Amino acid sequence: MQDWNYLHTNCFEVTIELGCVKYPKAEELPKYWAQNRRSLLQFMKQVHQGVWGFVLDAVDNRGILNATISVADINHPVTTYK
């Protein structure tokens, strides 16, 4: 689903698996948090990296629906929403 969403809807999803147990017991969750807190917080900070912004009409300053955005050397153009 993640690959399909990225390629077809411009939605980037991530699944982080921290262990082999699909449903750990609630009392084990603080241990997972303690072991991975710094890495997870650093990962979340990455949202501020890369290209971001708005594609606006120069006349009325409204968002432009379906504008195509491409980045050199990255073969994955994305389209805007209004």
Secondary structure, 3 states (H helix, E strand, C coil): CHHHHHHHHCCCCCCCCCCCCCCCCHHHHHHHHHHHHHHHHHHHHHHHCCCCCCCECCCCCCECCCCEEEECCEEEEEECCC
